[in-house]
């Protein structure tokens, strides 16, 4: 196990890295007048054809009532449409409008984005060091739900 001081430094460094990488994304979300849950809902709808309110609620881990209100705001903003399901008029399918697709394209980071710009500043040796460190961390990730609740020294 790492020392408390090293662990604290690692935690602070990761927090700074994540904040620096996500800050541009959060700015684009705010500039679009959206919330993170709204963006997650729109991304879910984009990826899952014929998604329903229940599907989105389940994906976000919230009630149908809560997600229904959020989706209604997206309908009013012109980002999504609710359409009757052909086989069941009581069921509504959700889909993004062209405006919704456009706003997601503006919000979502490009394939390189902030991380790509950061990586481009590394020497090949530095890039290999970062890759090795990340592979070590990834190998230490819990492999099942039970491990996520185990004590830190249990591995």
TIVEXMAR-414211 format. One record per residue (C-alpha): residue number from 0; residue in three letters; x, y, z. Coordinates in pm, whole numbers, plus 50000, padded with zeros to 5 digits. Layout:
> n:res:east:north:up
> NUM:Ala:X:Y:Z
...
//
This chain:
> n:res:east:north:up
> 0:Unk:50000:50000:50000
> 1:Unk:50120:50351:49926
> 2:Unk:50195:50594:50204
> 3:Unk:49919:50832:50311
> 4:Unk:50113:51125:50165
> 5:Unk:50164:50952:49830
> 6:Unk:49801:50845:49820
> 7:Unk:49692:51202:49892
> 8:Unk:49918:51334:49615
> 9:Unk:49787:51074:49369
> 10:Unk:49429:51163:49456
> 11:Unk:49496:51536:49409
> 12:Unk:49676:51478:49078
> 13:Unk:49394:51264:48940
> 14:Unk:49134:51517:49053
> 15:Unk:49325:51798:48872
> 16:Unk:49363:51583:48560
> 17:Unk:48995:51487:48547
> 18:Unk:48884:51845:48612
> 19:Unk:49116:51981:48341
> 20:Unk:48995:51724:48091
> 21:Unk:48624:51762:48167
> 22:Unk:48612:52140:48211
> 23:Unk:48577:52217:47836
> 24:Unk:48297:51959:47812
> 25:Unk:48111:52107:48111
> 26:Unk:48147:52455:47959
> 27:Unk:47989:52336:47633
> 28:Unk:47703:52171:47824
> 29:Unk:47634:52493:48017
> 30:Unk:47664:52706:47702
> 31:Unk:47397:52489:47539
> 32:Unk:47166:52552:47835
> 33:Unk:47159:52184:47927
> 34:Unk:47226:51980:48238
> 35:Unk:47444:51670:48256
> 36:Unk:47142:51440:48307
> 37:Unk:46981:51594:47998
> 38:Unk:47296:51526:47796
> 39:Unk:47311:51169:47926
> 40:Unk:46945:51121:47831
> 41:Unk:47004:51262:47483
> 42:Unk:47308:51037:47434
> 43:Unk:47103:50736:47543
> 44:Unk:46826:50827:47298
> 45:Unk:47085:50880:47025
> 46:Unk:47235:50535:47082
> 47:Unk:46910:50340:47136
> 48:Unk:46655:50359:46858
> 49:Unk:46295:50355:46981
> 50:Unk:46394:50427:47341
> 51:Unk:46103:50480:47579
> 52:Unk:46069:50696:47888
> 53:Unk:46112:50381:48099
> 54:Unk:46432:50291:47914
> 55:Unk:46582:50634:47980
> 56:Unk:46469:50630:48345
> 57:Unk:46630:50290:48397
> 58:Unk:46954:50401:48228
> 59:Unk:46975:50714:48445
> 60:Unk:46862:50539:48761
> 61:Unk:46569:50771:48827
> 62:Unk:46191:50739:48835
> 63:Unk:45974:50754:48524
> 64:Unk:45811:51069:48664
> 65:Unk:46145:51247:48711
> 66:Unk:46277:51154:48368
> 67:Unk:45944:51238:48206
> 68:Unk:45967:51597:48333
> 69:Unk:46326:51626:48213
> 70:Unk:46236:51485:47872
> 71:Unk:45944:51725:47841
> 72:Unk:46187:52016:47881
> 73:Unk:46396:51866:47599
> 74:Unk:46083:51840:47383
> 75:Unk:46001:52206:47452
> 76:Unk:46359:52304:47365
> 77:Unk:46324:52116:47037
> 78:Unk:46594:51855:47108
> 79:Unk:46380:51541:47115
> 80:Unk:46047:51415:46984
> 81:Unk:45799:51177:47148
> 82:Unk:45630:50965:46884
> 83:Unk:45356:50703:46916
> 84:Unk:45484:50351:46884
> 85:Unk:45330:50191:46576
> 86:Unk:45229:49874:46761
> 87:Unk:45099:50044:47079
> 88:Unk:44957:50395:47072
> 89:Unk:44997:50424:47450
> 90:Unk:45374:50377:47422
> 91:Unk:45593:50666:47312
> 92:Unk:45926:50628:47139
> 93:Unk:46187:50900:47177
> 94:Unk:46421:51029:46912
> 95:Unk:46653:51322:46869
> 96:Unk:46561:51603:46634
> 97:Unk:46814:51751:46393
> 98:Unk:46859:52029:46650
> 99:Unk:46929:51767:46918
> 100:Unk:47185:51591:46698
> 101:Unk:47355:51923:46624
> 102:Unk:47379:52028:46988
> 103:Unk:47525:51688:47084
> 104:Unk:47786:51719:46810
> 105:Unk:47886:52057:46952
> 106:Unk:47892:51933:47312
> 107:Unk:48060:51594:47282
> 108:Unk:48438:51600:47276
> 109:Unk:48611:51524:46950
> 110:Unk:48803:51200:46923
> 111:Unk:49125:51375:47025
> 112:Unk:48990:51658:47233
> 113:Unk:49165:51775:47545
> 114:Unk:49321:51434:47611
> 115:Unk:49459:51412:47259
> 116:Unk:49610:51759:47289
> 117:Unk:49768:51661:47620
> 118:Unk:49908:51337:47481
> 119:Unk:50057:51518:47182
> 120:Unk:50280:51713:47425
> 121:Unk:50439:51394:47562
> 122:Unk:50764:51248:47439
> 123:Unk:50741:50885:47330
> 124:Unk:50911:50785:47656
> 125:Unk:50665:50988:47865
> 126:Unk:50372:50842:47672
> 127:Unk:50501:50491:47747
> 128:Unk:50536:50577:48119
> 129:Unk:50178:50707:48132
> 130:Unk:50051:50400:47948
> 131:Unk:50234:50169:48188
> 132:Unk:50095:50354:48492
> 133:Unk:49740:50346:48353
> 134:Unk:49768:49975:48275
> 135:Unk:49876:49911:48635
> 136:Unk:49573:50104:48765
> 137:Unk:49336:49932:48525
> 138:Unk:49466:49592:48633
> 139:Unk:49380:49684:48994
> 140:Unk:49018:49772:48917
> 141:Unk:48762:49550:49089
> 142:Unk:48640:49268:48868
> 143:Unk:48299:49227:49030
> 144:Unk:48049:49407:49250
> 145:Unk:48173:49238:49569
> 146:Unk:48524:49376:49526
> 147:Unk:48403:49735:49495
> 148:Unk:48296:49723:49861
> 149:Unk:48604:49540:49993
> 150:Unk:48846:49717:50220
> 151:Unk:49137:49888:50041
> 152:Unk:49398:49651:50186
> 153:Unk:49201:49336:50107
> 154:Unk:49365:49276:49767
//
